[in-house]
Amino acid sequence: MSCGVDNFHKFWKLLCMSTARSIVSDLGAGAVAVRLGVGASAVSNNVVIGSFPASWFVPLFLMGLEQGVSVPVSLFRWRSVDAHSLQDCEVRFHVSSAADGS
C-alpha cells in the first residue's frame, strides 16, 4: 500500500507549482552552490528573490533530471526580446531566402 501513497505523493508534487525554495531544498542548497560554482549566499539570495538567473537553468535542470526533481523554466529570469528585433530578423530572413531562390 505504501507504494501507491508514494506514487500519489510524487504525482501531487509534480502538479503543484514548484518554487525556488522547494527546488533548492529538494536538490540541496550546498550541492546547488557547488554545481553552480557560487557561494551559499548567492543561492540563498535567489531563493529569497523567488527566481534564478537564466544562466543557472542548464545546471539546475540537469541536477533535477539526475535527482527526479522538476525544475520549471518559469522560475528563471529570462531576458525579454524586443519586438523590433524580432521583426528585423524576420525581414532579413525573408530577404535572404528570396535571394537564395527559396
Contacts in CASP RR format, 6 or more apart in sequence:
PFRMAT RR
TARGET T0000
AUTHOR 0000-0000-0000
METHOD contacts of the structure
MODEL  1
MSCGVDNFHKFWKLLCMSTARSIVSDLGAGAVAVRLGVGASAVSNNVVIG
SFPASWFVPLFLMGLEQGVSVPVSLFRWRSVDAHSLQDCEVRFHVSSAAD
GS
13 70 0 8 1.000
14 70 0 8 1.000
17 72 0 8 1.000
18 70 0 8 1.000
18 71 0 8 1.000
18 72 0 8 1.000
18 75 0 8 1.000
19 50 0 8 1.000
19 75 0 8 1.000
20 46 0 8 1.000
20 47 0 8 1.000
20 49 0 8 1.000
20 50 0 8 1.000
20 51 0 8 1.000
20 52 0 8 1.000
20 75 0 8 1.000
21 47 0 8 1.000
21 50 0 8 1.000
23 60 0 8 1.000
23 69 0 8 1.000
23 71 0 8 1.000
23 75 0 8 1.000
24 32 0 8 1.000
24 43 0 8 1.000
24 47 0 8 1.000
26 67 0 8 1.000
26 69 0 8 1.000
27 60 0 8 1.000
27 63 0 8 1.000
27 64 0 8 1.000
27 67 0 8 1.000
27 69 0 8 1.000
29 40 0 8 1.000
29 43 0 8 1.000
29 44 0 8 1.000
29 47 0 8 1.000
30 40 0 8 1.000
30 43 0 8 1.000
31 63 0 8 1.000
32 43 0 8 1.000
32 60 0 8 1.000
32 63 0 8 1.000
33 39 0 8 1.000
33 40 0 8 1.000
33 42 0 8 1.000
33 43 0 8 1.000
35 59 0 8 1.000
35 60 0 8 1.000
35 63 0 8 1.000
36 42 0 8 1.000
36 43 0 8 1.000
36 56 0 8 1.000
36 59 0 8 1.000
36 60 0 8 1.000
46 52 0 8 1.000
46 53 0 8 1.000
46 56 0 8 1.000
50 75 0 8 1.000
51 75 0 8 1.000
51 76 0 8 1.000
51 77 0 8 1.000
52 60 0 8 1.000
52 75 0 8 1.000
52 76 0 8 1.000
52 77 0 8 1.000
53 76 0 8 1.000
53 77 0 8 1.000
54 76 0 8 1.000
54 77 0 8 1.000
54 78 0 8 1.000
54 79 0 8 1.000
56 76 0 8 1.000
57 71 0 8 1.000
57 73 0 8 1.000
57 76 0 8 1.000
60 71 0 8 1.000
61 71 0 8 1.000
63 69 0 8 1.000
63 71 0 8 1.000
64 70 0 8 1.000
64 71 0 8 1.000
END
